[in-house]
Amino acid sequence: MATKKSSSHKKSSGGRKYSPKAQKKVARVMREKKSGKLKSGRSGKKVTSRKQAIAIGLSEARKEGAKVPKKKSASSKKSSAKKSSSKKSSAKKSSRKR
């Protein structure tokens, strides 16, 4: 009898995270960055960071209605950082008591 192999990784249930339109937009922005023509929004300064270039591309894709996941808000980043730091401090306190 043949047995089924159980896979340890999760299968995604939603399809693509980013639409092909969003991927094309990010690719175009990355080419602009490499050629030195990509500028940031208000200040108009040249973008040198790869992460910033990707963020600009995703933002433009979002404005055009492409399928892009919601951006993480600053408040959720701060709260997760506070949780991890509080866990570390409580672990230190418990180790000191011994």
Residue pairs with C-beta under 8 A, 6 or more apart in sequence:
16 67
17 67
17 69
18 26
18 61
18 66
18 67
18 68
18 69
19 61
19 66
19 67
19 68
21 61
21 64
21 66
21 67
22 57
22 58
22 61
22 66
22 67
22 68
25 57
25 58
25 60
25 61
25 64
25 66
26 54
26 57
26 58
26 61
27 57
28 57
29 38
29 53
29 54
29 56
29 57
29 60
30 50
30 53
30 54
30 57
32 38
32 53
33 47
33 48
33 50
33 53
36 46
38 46
38 47
38 53
38 56
39 45
39 46
39 47
40 46
40 47
40 52
40 56
41 56
47 53
47 56
58 68
58 71
61 68
62 68
